[in-house]
Amino acid sequence: MDTEMIRRKVIANNIANADVPHFKRSEVTFEAGLRRALDSEKVVKENTVPTRMSNEKHIPFFKSIDYKSVKPKTHLDYLTTMRNDGNNIDPEKEMQDMLKNQLRYQALSGMLNHNNRVLHLVMRPA
């Protein structure tokens, strides 16, 4: 949900600066990093080679990425240009992204509320 809030701020900033010359849009990436972390755990479990680490300075062959350490990252898109003034914001795409973001946030908050209701139901006194 924190990622969706950051994404919402970035999209709002893009929309607000749609008419600013030479403004470059930003985007938030999180899912790819999370997928890479989860895949790295599978690779370590499946392809581990028995190694002997006699010193703490030795580098292991395979090291998994902790999925809890994955943070959302904001990237600037310098490669594209939509208009002659150098701005690369497409307001229609930004509004689509805002709608997707809102739907994802609502789905996540709905799941969180459902989990809280189940916890309250299970924990209430008999």
N, CA, C and O atoms as a GROMACS GRO file, in nm:
protein
  504
    1MET      N    1   0.083  -0.119   0.000
    1MET     CA    2   0.000   0.000   0.000
    1MET      C    3   0.088   0.126   0.000
    1MET      O    4   0.050   0.229  -0.056
    2ASP      N    5   0.206   0.115   0.064
    2ASP     CA    6   0.296   0.230   0.064
    2ASP      C    7   0.343   0.261  -0.078
    2ASP      O    8   0.355   0.377  -0.118
    3THR      N    9   0.368   0.156  -0.154
    3THR     CA   10   0.411   0.174  -0.293
    3THR      C   11   0.302   0.244  -0.374
    3THR      O   12   0.332   0.330  -0.456
    4GLU      N   13   0.178   0.206  -0.352
    4GLU     CA   14   0.068   0.269  -0.425
    4GLU      C   15   0.054   0.416  -0.388
    4GLU      O   16   0.019   0.498  -0.473
    5MET      N   17   0.081   0.450  -0.263
    5MET     CA   18   0.075   0.592  -0.223
    5MET      C   19   0.188   0.672  -0.290
    5MET      O   20   0.166   0.784  -0.336
    6ILE      N   21   0.307   0.613  -0.296
    6ILE     CA   22   0.418   0.680  -0.364
    6ILE      C   23   0.386   0.695  -0.512
    6ILE      O   24   0.409   0.799  -0.572
    7ARG      N   25   0.331   0.588  -0.571
    7ARG     CA   26   0.295   0.591  -0.712
    7ARG      C   27   0.189   0.698  -0.739
    7ARG      O   28   0.194   0.767  -0.841
    8ARG      N   29   0.094   0.713  -0.647
    8ARG     CA   30  -0.011   0.814  -0.663
    8ARG      C   31   0.049   0.955  -0.664
    8ARG      O   32   0.009   1.039  -0.744
    9LYS      N   33   0.145   0.981  -0.574
    9LYS     CA   34   0.210   1.113  -0.570
    9LYS      C   35   0.289   1.140  -0.697
    9LYS      O   36   0.288   1.252  -0.748
   10VAL      N   37   0.357   1.038  -0.748
   10VAL     CA   38   0.436   1.055  -0.870
   10VAL      C   39   0.345   1.083  -0.990
   10VAL      O   40   0.375   1.170  -1.072
   11ILE      N   41   0.235   1.009  -1.000
   11ILE     CA   42   0.141   1.031  -1.111
   11ILE      C   43   0.078   1.169  -1.101
   11ILE      O   44   0.062   1.238  -1.202
   12ALA      N   45   0.042   1.211  -0.979
   12ALA     CA   46  -0.015   1.344  -0.960
   12ALA      C   47   0.086   1.452  -0.999
   12ALA      O   48   0.049   1.554  -1.058
   13ASN      N   49   0.212   1.431  -0.967
   13ASN     CA   50   0.317   1.526  -1.006
   13ASN      C   51   0.331   1.530  -1.159
   13ASN      O   52   0.349   1.638  -1.217
   14ASN      N   53   0.323   1.414  -1.223
   14ASN     CA   54   0.330   1.412  -1.370
   14ASN      C   55   0.215   1.489  -1.432
   14ASN      O   56   0.234   1.568  -1.525
   15ILE      N   57   0.094   1.468  -1.380
   15ILE     CA   58  -0.024   1.537  -1.435
   15ILE      C   59  -0.013   1.687  -1.412
   15ILE      O   60  -0.047   1.766  -1.499
   16ALA      N   61   0.035   1.727  -1.292
   16ALA     CA   62   0.046   1.870  -1.261
   16ALA      C   63   0.147   1.941  -1.350
   16ALA      O   64   0.134   2.060  -1.376
   17ASN      N   65   0.247   1.869  -1.398
   17ASN     CA   66   0.352   1.930  -1.480
   17ASN      C   67   0.337   1.895  -1.628
   17ASN      O   68   0.436   1.896  -1.702
   18ALA      N   69   0.218   1.864  -1.671
   18ALA     CA   70   0.196   1.823  -1.810
   18ALA      C   71   0.225   1.935  -1.910
   18ALA      O   72   0.257   1.907  -2.025
   19ASP      N   73   0.214   2.060  -1.868
   19ASP     CA   74   0.236   2.173  -1.959
   19ASP      C   75   0.371   2.241  -1.940
   19ASP      O   76   0.397   2.343  -2.003
   20VAL      N   77   0.456   2.189  -1.854
   20VAL     CA   78   0.585   2.250  -1.827
   20VAL      C   79   0.685   2.204  -1.935
   20VAL      O   80   0.703   2.084  -1.955
   21PRO      N   81   0.748   2.298  -2.004
   21PRO     CA   82   0.845   2.260  -2.107
   21PRO      C   83   0.964   2.184  -2.048
   21PRO      O   84   1.012   2.217  -1.939
   22HIS      N   85   1.009   2.084  -2.119
   22HIS     CA   86   1.125   2.001  -2.084
   22HIS      C   87   1.106   1.920  -1.955
   22HIS      O   88   1.204   1.870  -1.899
   23PHE      N   89   0.983   1.905  -1.907
   23PHE     CA   90   0.958   1.821  -1.790
   23PHE      C   91   0.957   1.676  -1.833
   23PHE      O   92   0.895   1.642  -1.934
   24LYS      N   93   1.023   1.592  -1.759
   24LYS     CA   94   1.028   1.449  -1.789
   24LYS      C   95   0.948   1.374  -1.684
   24LYS      O   96   0.959   1.401  -1.564
   25ARG      N   97   0.868   1.280  -1.730
   25ARG     CA   98   0.781   1.204  -1.640
   25ARG      C   99   0.861   1.106  -1.555
   25ARG      O  100   0.969   1.061  -1.594
   26SER      N  101   0.806   1.077  -1.440
   26SER     CA  102   0.864   0.979  -1.349
   26SER      C  103   0.770   0.859  -1.340
   26SER      O  104   0.651   0.870  -1.368
   27GLU      N  105   0.826   0.746  -1.302
   27GLU     CA  106   0.744   0.629  -1.278
   27GLU      C  107   0.806   0.549  -1.163
   27GLU      O  108   0.926   0.556  -1.138
   28VAL      N  109   0.720   0.474  -1.094
   28VAL     CA  110   0.762   0.396  -0.978
   28VAL      C  111   0.769   0.249  -1.017
   28VAL      O  112   0.675   0.196  -1.077
   29THR      N  113   0.879   0.183  -0.983
   29THR     CA  114   0.892   0.040  -1.008
   29THR      C  115   0.908  -0.030  -0.874
   29THR      O  116   0.987   0.012  -0.789
   30PHE      N  117   0.833  -0.136  -0.856
   30PHE     CA  118   0.840  -0.215  -0.734
   30PHE      C  119   0.821  -0.363  -0.764
   30PHE      O  120   0.890  -0.448  -0.707
   31GLU      N  121   0.727  -0.393  -0.852
   31GLU     CA  122   0.690  -0.532  -0.876
   31GLU      C  123   0.805  -0.613  -0.934
   31GLU      O  124   0.822  -0.730  -0.897
   32ALA      N  125   0.885  -0.554  -1.022
   32ALA     CA  126   0.996  -0.627  -1.082
   32ALA      C  127   1.101  -0.662  -0.976
   32ALA      O  128   1.156  -0.773  -0.978
   33GLY      N  129   1.129  -0.570  -0.885
   33GLY     CA  130   1.223  -0.599  -0.777
   33GLY      C  131   1.174  -0.707  -0.684
   33GLY      O  132   1.250  -0.792  -0.639
   34LEU      N  133   1.044  -0.703  -0.654
   34LEU     CA  134   0.985  -0.806  -0.568
   34LEU      C  135   0.989  -0.942  -0.637
   34LEU      O  136   1.020  -1.043  -0.572
   35ARG      N  137   0.958  -0.947  -0.765
   35ARG     CA  138   0.962  -1.072  -0.841
   35ARG      C  139   1.105  -1.127  -0.844
   35ARG      O  140   1.126  -1.248  -0.829
   36ARG      N  141   1.203  -1.040  -0.864
   36ARG     CA  142   1.344  -1.082  -0.866
   36ARG      C  143   1.385  -1.140  -0.731
   36ARG      O  144   1.458  -1.239  -0.725
   37ALA      N  145   1.339  -1.078  -0.621
   37ALA     CA  146   1.372  -1.128  -0.488
   37ALA      C  147   1.310  -1.265  -0.463
   37ALA      O  148   1.375  -1.354  -0.410
   38LEU      N  149   1.184  -1.282  -0.502
   38LEU     CA  150   1.117  -1.410  -0.483
   38LEU      C  151   1.179  -1.519  -0.570
   38LEU      O  152   1.193  -1.633  -0.526
   39ASP      N  153   1.218  -1.483  -0.693
   39ASP     CA  154   1.284  -1.580  -0.781
   39ASP      C  155   1.422  -1.617  -0.729
   39ASP      O  156   1.466  -1.731  -0.746
   40SER      N  157   1.491  -1.523  -0.667
   40SER     CA  158   1.625  -1.553  -0.616
   40SER      C  159   1.618  -1.655  -0.503
   40SER      O  160   1.710  -1.736  -0.486
   41GLU      N  161   1.510  -1.651  -0.423
   41GLU     CA  162   1.495  -1.752  -0.317
   41GLU      C  163   1.477  -1.891  -0.377
   41GLU      O  164   1.529  -1.989  -0.324
   42LYS      N  165   1.402  -1.900  -0.488
   42LYS     CA  166   1.383  -2.029  -0.553
   42LYS      C  167   1.514  -2.082  -0.609
   42LYS      O  168   1.545  -2.200  -0.596
   43VAL      N  169   1.592  -1.993  -0.671
   43VAL     CA  170   1.719  -2.034  -0.732
   43VAL      C  171   1.814  -2.084  -0.625
   43VAL      O  172   1.883  -2.184  -0.646
   44VAL      N  173   1.819  -2.016  -0.511
   44VAL     CA  174   1.910  -2.057  -0.404
   44VAL      C  175   1.870  -2.193  -0.350
   44VAL      O  176   1.956  -2.277  -0.324
   45LYS      N  177   1.739  -2.217  -0.334
   45LYS     CA  178   1.694  -2.346  -0.280
   45LYS      C  179   1.717  -2.459  -0.379
   45LYS      O  180   1.751  -2.570  -0.338
   46GLU      N  181   1.701  -2.433  -0.508
   46GLU     CA  182   1.712  -2.538  -0.608
   46GLU      C  183   1.855  -2.564  -0.652
   46GLU      O  184   1.892  -2.679  -0.676
   47ASN      N  185   1.935  -2.460  -0.664
   47ASN     CA  186   2.068  -2.473  -0.724
   47ASN      C  187   2.182  -2.449  -0.627
   47ASN      O  188   2.289  -2.406  -0.667
   48THR      N  189   2.160  -2.476  -0.501
   48THR     CA  190   2.268  -2.450  -0.408
   48THR      C  191   2.380  -2.551  -0.425
   48THR      O  192   2.358  -2.672  -0.436
   49VAL      N  193   2.499  -2.499  -0.426
   49VAL     CA  194   2.619  -2.581  -0.434
   49VAL      C  195   2.679  -2.580  -0.295
   49VAL      O  196   2.698  -2.474  -0.237
   50PRO      N  197   2.709  -2.697  -0.240
   50PRO     CA  198   2.768  -2.697  -0.106
   50PRO      C  199   2.902  -2.625  -0.108
   50PRO      O  200   2.994  -2.664  -0.180
   51THR      N  201   2.912  -2.521  -0.030
   51THR     CA  202   3.036  -2.443  -0.024
   51THR      C  203   3.084  -2.437   0.119
   51THR      O  204   3.006  -2.442   0.214
   52ARG      N  205   3.210  -2.426   0.131
   52ARG     CA  206   3.269  -2.413   0.263
   52ARG      C  207   3.319  -2.270   0.277
   52ARG      O  208   3.408  -2.227   0.203
   53MET      N  209   3.262  -2.199   0.371
   53MET     CA  210   3.300  -2.060   0.393
   53MET      C  211   3.384  -2.055   0.520
   53MET      O  212   3.330  -2.056   0.631
   54SER      N  213   3.515  -2.050   0.505
   54SER     CA  214   3.604  -2.051   0.621
   54SER      C  215   3.634  -1.911   0.674
   54SER      O  216   3.695  -1.894   0.779
   55ASN      N  217   3.590  -1.810   0.599
   55ASN     CA  218   3.614  -1.672   0.641
   55ASN      C  219   3.489  -1.591   0.611
   55ASN      O  220   3.421  -1.616   0.511
   56GLU      N  221   3.457  -1.495   0.697
   56GLU     CA  222   3.336  -1.414   0.674
   56GLU      C  223   3.348  -1.322   0.553
   56GLU      O  224   3.248  -1.267   0.507
   57LYS      N  225   3.468  -1.304   0.501
   57LYS     CA  226   3.489  -1.220   0.382
   57LYS      C  227   3.467  -1.296   0.252
   57LYS      O  228   3.467  -1.236   0.145
   58HIS      N  229   3.449  -1.429   0.261
   58HIS     CA  230   3.423  -1.506   0.140
   58HIS      C  231   3.287  -1.468   0.083
   58HIS      O  232   3.194  -1.435   0.157
   59ILE      N  233   3.277  -1.473  -0.048
   59ILE     CA  234   3.153  -1.439  -0.117
   59ILE      C  235   3.082  -1.568  -0.153
   59ILE      O  236   3.140  -1.654  -0.219
   60PRO      N  237   2.955  -1.584  -0.112
   60PRO     CA  238   2.883  -1.708  -0.146
   60PRO      C  239   2.849  -1.712  -0.295
   60PRO      O  240   2.840  -1.609  -0.360
   61PHE      N  241   2.832  -1.834  -0.347
   61PHE     CA  242   2.797  -1.852  -0.488
   61PHE      C  243   2.659  -1.793  -0.518
   61PHE      O  244   2.642  -1.718  -0.614
   62PHE      N  245   2.563  -1.829  -0.437
   62PHE     CA  246   2.427  -1.781  -0.456
   62PHE      C  247   2.382  -1.714  -0.328
   62PHE      O  248   2.393  -1.770  -0.219
   63LYS      N  249   2.331  -1.594  -0.341
   63LYS     CA  250   2.279  -1.522  -0.226
   63LYS      C  251   2.141  -1.471  -0.262
   63LYS      O  252   2.124  -1.398  -0.360
   64SER      N  253   2.043  -1.510  -0.183
   64SER     CA  254   1.907  -1.466  -0.213
   64SER      C  255   1.886  -1.322  -0.167
   64SER      O  256   1.954  -1.273  -0.076
   65ILE      N  257   1.793  -1.256  -0.231
   65ILE     CA  258   1.755  -1.120  -0.196
   65ILE      C  259   1.637  -1.129  -0.100
   65ILE      O  260   1.539  -1.198  -0.129
   66ASP      N  261   1.646  -1.062   0.011
   66ASP     CA  262   1.537  -1.063   0.109
   66ASP      C  263   1.422  -0.978   0.054
   66ASP      O  264   1.439  -0.860   0.023
   67TYR      N  265   1.306  -1.039   0.041
   67TYR     CA  266   1.192  -0.967  -0.016
   67TYR      C  267   1.148  -0.851   0.073
   67TYR      O  268   1.084  -0.758   0.024
   68LYS      N  269   1.181  -0.854   0.201
   68LYS     CA  270   1.145  -0.743   0.290
   68LYS      C  271   1.230  -0.619   0.266
   68LYS      O  272   1.192  -0.509   0.305
   69SER      N  273   1.344  -0.637   0.202
   69SER     CA  274   1.434  -0.524   0.177
   69SER      C  275   1.404  -0.455   0.044
   69SER      O  276   1.469  -0.355   0.012
   70VAL      N  277   1.309  -0.506  -0.033
   70VAL     CA  278   1.277  -0.446  -0.162
   70VAL      C  279   1.198  -0.318  -0.139
   70VAL      O  280   1.096  -0.319  -0.070
   71LYS      N  281   1.244  -0.208  -0.196
   71LYS     CA  282   1.179  -0.078  -0.181
   71LYS      C  283   1.137  -0.027  -0.318
   71LYS      O  284   1.200  -0.059  -0.418
   72PRO      N  285   1.030   0.054  -0.323
   72PRO     CA  286   0.991   0.113  -0.451
   72PRO      C  287   1.095   0.216  -0.496
   72PRO      O  288   1.153   0.288  -0.414
   73LYS      N  289   1.117   0.222  -0.625
   73LYS     CA  290   1.215   0.316  -0.681
   73LYS      C  291   1.146   0.405  -0.784
   73LYS      O  292   1.063   0.358  -0.862
   74THR      N  293   1.182   0.531  -0.784
   74THR     CA  294   1.128   0.626  -0.880
   74THR      C  295   1.232   0.650  -0.989
   74THR      O  296   1.348   0.682  -0.960
   75HIS      N  297   1.189   0.635  -1.114
   75HIS     CA  298   1.278   0.653  -1.228
   75HIS      C  299   1.227   0.765  -1.316
   75HIS      O  300   1.107   0.780  -1.336
   76LEU      N  301   1.319   0.845  -1.369
   76LEU     CA  302   1.286   0.948  -1.467
   76LEU      C  303   1.299   0.890  -1.606
   76LEU      O  304   1.394   0.817  -1.635
   77ASP      N  305   1.205   0.921  -1.693
   77ASP     CA  306   1.206   0.873  -1.831
   77ASP      C  307   1.268   0.981  -1.920
   77ASP      O  308   1.198   1.070  -1.969
   78TYR      N  309   1.399   0.972  -1.941
   78TYR     CA  310   1.469   1.071  -2.023
   78TYR      C  311   1.468   1.036  -2.172
   78TYR      O  312   1.504   1.119  -2.255
   79LEU      N  313   1.427   0.916  -2.205
   79LEU     CA  314   1.445   0.868  -2.342
   79LEU      C  315   1.334   0.909  -2.437
   79LEU      O  316   1.356   0.910  -2.558
   80THR      N  317   1.216   0.943  -2.388
   80THR     CA  318   1.104   0.972  -2.477
   80THR      C  319   1.070   1.121  -2.476
   80THR      O  320   1.099   1.192  -2.379
   81THR      N  321   1.009   1.166  -2.584
   81THR     CA  322   0.959   1.302  -2.594
   81THR      C  323   0.826   1.298  -2.667
   81THR      O  324   0.815   1.238  -2.774
   82MET      N  325   0.724   1.360  -2.608
   82MET     CA  326   0.591   1.360  -2.668
   82MET      C  327   0.564   1.483  -2.753
   82MET      O  328   0.491   1.477  -2.852
   83ARG      N  329   0.623   1.595  -2.714
   83ARG     CA  330   0.594   1.721  -2.781
   83ARG      C  331   0.723   1.791  -2.823
   83ARG      O  332   0.832   1.749  -2.787
   84ASN      N  333   0.708   1.898  -2.899
   84ASN     CA  334   0.825   1.972  -2.947
   84ASN      C  335   0.900   2.045  -2.837
   84ASN      O  336   1.019   2.072  -2.852
   85ASP      N  337   0.834   2.076  -2.726
   85ASP     CA  338   0.902   2.147  -2.617
   85ASP      C  339   0.980   2.054  -2.525
   85ASP      O  340   1.035   2.100  -2.425
   86GLY      N  341   0.988   1.924  -2.554
   86GLY     CA  342   1.067   1.830  -2.478
   86GLY      C  343   0.992   1.759  -2.367
   86GLY      O  344   1.048   1.671  -2.302
   87ASN      N  345   0.867   1.795  -2.345
   87ASN     CA  346   0.786   1.730  -2.242
   87ASN      C  347   0.745   1.592  -2.292
   87ASN      O  348   0.714   1.576  -2.410
   88ASN      N  349   0.743   1.493  -2.204
   88ASN     CA  350   0.708   1.358  -2.246
   88ASN      C  351   0.587   1.302  -2.172
   88ASN      O  352   0.574   1.180  -2.157
   89ILE      N  353   0.499   1.388  -2.125
   89ILE     CA  354   0.381   1.343  -2.051
   89ILE      C  355   0.261   1.333  -2.143
   89ILE      O  356   0.227   1.429  -2.213
   90ASP      N  357   0.198   1.218  -2.143
   90ASP     CA  358   0.072   1.195  -2.213
   90ASP      C  359  -0.038   1.196  -2.107
   90ASP      O  360  -0.050   1.100  -2.031
   91PRO      N  361  -0.120   1.301  -2.101
   91PRO     CA  362  -0.221   1.310  -1.995
   91PRO      C  363  -0.319   1.193  -1.994
   91PRO      O  364  -0.364   1.152  -1.887
   92GLU      N  365  -0.352   1.138  -2.110
   92GLU     CA  366  -0.444   1.025  -2.114
   92GLU      C  367  -0.382   0.902  -2.047
   92GLU      O  368  -0.450   0.831  -1.973
   93LYS      N  369  -0.255   0.876  -2.074
   93LYS     CA  370  -0.187   0.762  -2.012
   93LYS      C  371  -0.175   0.783  -1.862
   93LYS      O  372  -0.192   0.689  -1.784
   94GLU      N  373  -0.144   0.906  -1.820
   94GLU     CA  374  -0.132   0.935  -1.677
   94GLU      C  375  -0.266   0.914  -1.606
   94GLU      O  376  -0.268   0.863  -1.494
   95MET      N  377  -0.376   0.952  -1.670
   95MET     CA  378  -0.507   0.932  -1.608
   95MET      C  379  -0.540   0.782  -1.601
   95MET      O  380  -0.600   0.737  -1.504
   96GLN      N  381  -0.501   0.707  -1.702
   96GLN     CA  382  -0.518   0.562  -1.697
   96GLN      C  383  -0.437   0.501  -1.582
   96GLN      O  384  -0.486   0.416  -1.509
   97ASP      N  385  -0.313   0.546  -1.568
   97ASP     CA  386  -0.229   0.497  -1.460
   97ASP      C  387  -0.288   0.534  -1.324
   97ASP      O  388  -0.281   0.456  -1.229
   98MET      N  389  -0.346   0.654  -1.314
   98MET     CA  390  -0.408   0.697  -1.189
   98MET      C  391  -0.527   0.607  -1.155
   98MET      O  392  -0.546   0.571  -1.038
   99LEU      N  393  -0.606   0.572  -1.255
   99LEU     CA  394  -0.721   0.485  -1.232
   99LEU      C  395  -0.676   0.345  -1.189
   99LEU      O  396  -0.731   0.288  -1.095
  100LYS      N  397  -0.575   0.290  -1.257
  100LYS     CA  398  -0.521   0.158  -1.218
  100LYS      C  399  -0.469   0.162  -1.075
  100LYS      O  400  -0.491   0.070  -0.996
  101ASN      N  401  -0.399   0.269  -1.043
  101ASN     CA  402  -0.344   0.284  -0.909
  101ASN      C  403  -0.455   0.289  -0.805
  101ASN      O  404  -0.445   0.226  -0.700
  102GLN      N  405  -0.561   0.364  -0.833
  102GLN     CA  406  -0.672   0.374  -0.740
  102GLN      C  407  -0.740   0.239  -0.720
  102GLN      O  408  -0.775   0.203  -0.607
  103LEU      N  409  -0.759   0.164  -0.827
  103LEU     CA  410  -0.822   0.032  -0.816
  103LEU      C  411  -0.734  -0.065  -0.736
  103LEU      O  412  -0.785  -0.142  -0.654
  104ARG      N  413  -0.603  -0.062  -0.760
  104ARG     CA  414  -0.512  -0.148  -0.684
  104ARG      C  415  -0.516  -0.112  -0.536
  104ARG      O  416  -0.518  -0.201  -0.450
  105TYR      N  417  -0.516   0.017  -0.505
  105TYR     CA  418  -0.518   0.061  -0.366
  105TYR      C  419  -0.648   0.018  -0.298
  105TYR      O  420  -0.646  -0.029  -0.184
  106GLN      N  421  -0.760   0.033  -0.368
  106GLN     CA  422  -0.888  -0.008  -0.311
  106GLN      C  423  -0.891  -0.159  -0.287
  106GLN      O  424  -0.944  -0.205  -0.186
  107ALA      N  425  -0.836  -0.236  -0.381
  107ALA     CA  426  -0.832  -0.382  -0.363
  107ALA      C  427  -0.745  -0.420  -0.244
  107ALA      O  428  -0.783  -0.506  -0.164
  108LEU      N  429  -0.629  -0.357  -0.231
  108LEU     CA  430  -0.540  -0.387  -0.119
  108LEU      C  431  -0.602  -0.347   0.014
  108LEU      O  432  -0.592  -0.421   0.112
  109SER      N  433  -0.666  -0.231   0.019
  109SER     CA  434  -0.729  -0.189   0.145
  109SER      C  435  -0.849  -0.279   0.177
  109SER      O  436  -0.876  -0.305   0.294
  110GLY      N  437  -0.921  -0.326   0.077
  110GLY     CA  438  -1.031  -0.419   0.100
  110GLY      C  439  -0.981  -0.550   0.159
  110GLY      O  440  -1.043  -0.604   0.251
  111MET      N  441  -0.870  -0.602   0.106
  111MET     CA  442  -0.813  -0.726   0.160
  111MET      C  443  -0.764  -0.705   0.302
  111MET      O  444  -0.780  -0.793   0.387
  112LEU      N  445  -0.703  -0.590   0.330
  112LEU     CA  446  -0.655  -0.561   0.465
  112LEU      C  447  -0.772  -0.551   0.563
  112LEU      O  448  -0.765  -0.603   0.674
  113ASN      N  449  -0.879  -0.484   0.522
  113ASN     CA  450  -0.998  -0.474   0.608
  113ASN      C  451  -1.059  -0.611   0.634
  113ASN      O  452  -1.101  -0.641   0.746
  114HIS      N  453  -1.063  -0.695   0.532
  114HIS     CA  454  -1.117  -0.831   0.549
  114HIS      C  455  -1.032  -0.909   0.649
  114HIS      O  456  -1.086  -0.977   0.736
  115ASN      N  457  -0.900  -0.901   0.637
  115ASN     CA  458  -0.812  -0.971   0.730
  115ASN      C  459  -0.831  -0.920   0.873
  115ASN      O  460  -0.830  -0.998   0.968
  116ASN      N  461  -0.849  -0.789   0.888
  116ASN     CA  462  -0.872  -0.734   1.022
  116ASN      C  463  -1.004  -0.782   1.080
  116ASN      O  464  -1.011  -0.813   1.199
  117ARG      N  465  -1.108  -0.790   0.998
  117ARG     CA  466  -1.236  -0.840   1.046
  117ARG      C  467  -1.225  -0.986   1.091
  117ARG      O  468  -1.283  -1.024   1.193
  118VAL      N  469  -1.152  -1.065   1.016
  118VAL     CA  470  -1.133  -1.206   1.053
  118VAL      C  471  -1.056  -1.216   1.184
  118VAL      O  472  -1.090  -1.297   1.270
  119LEU      N  473  -0.952  -1.133   1.200
  119LEU     CA  474  -0.875  -1.135   1.324
  119LEU      C  475  -0.963  -1.095   1.443
  119LEU      O  476  -0.957  -1.158   1.548
  120HIS      N  477  -1.044  -0.991   1.428
  120HIS     CA  478  -1.132  -0.949   1.536
  120HIS      C  479  -1.234  -1.058   1.568
  120HIS      O  480  -1.268  -1.078   1.685
  121LEU      N  481  -1.281  -1.128   1.469
  121LEU     CA  482  -1.376  -1.236   1.491
  121LEU      C  483  -1.312  -1.350   1.568
  121LEU      O  484  -1.374  -1.408   1.658
  122VAL      N  485  -1.190  -1.384   1.533
  122VAL     CA  486  -1.121  -1.495   1.598
  122VAL      C  487  -1.079  -1.456   1.740
  122VAL      O  488  -1.081  -1.540   1.830
  123MET      N  489  -1.041  -1.333   1.761
  123MET     CA  490  -0.987  -1.293   1.890
  123MET      C  491  -1.093  -1.245   1.991
  123MET      O  492  -1.059  -1.222   2.107
  124ARG      N  493  -1.215  -1.229   1.950
  124ARG     CA  494  -1.314  -1.177   2.045
  124ARG      C  495  -1.342  -1.282   2.154
  124ARG      O  496  -1.336  -1.403   2.129
  125PRO      N  497  -1.373  -1.233   2.273
  125PRO     CA  498  -1.395  -1.327   2.383
  125PRO      C  499  -1.525  -1.407   2.363
  125PRO      O  500  -1.622  -1.359   2.306
  126ALA      N  501  -1.523  -1.529   2.412
  126ALA     CA  502  -1.638  -1.620   2.395
  126ALA      C  503  -1.751  -1.587   2.488
  126ALA      O  504  -1.854  -1.654   2.486
   0.00000   0.00000   0.00000
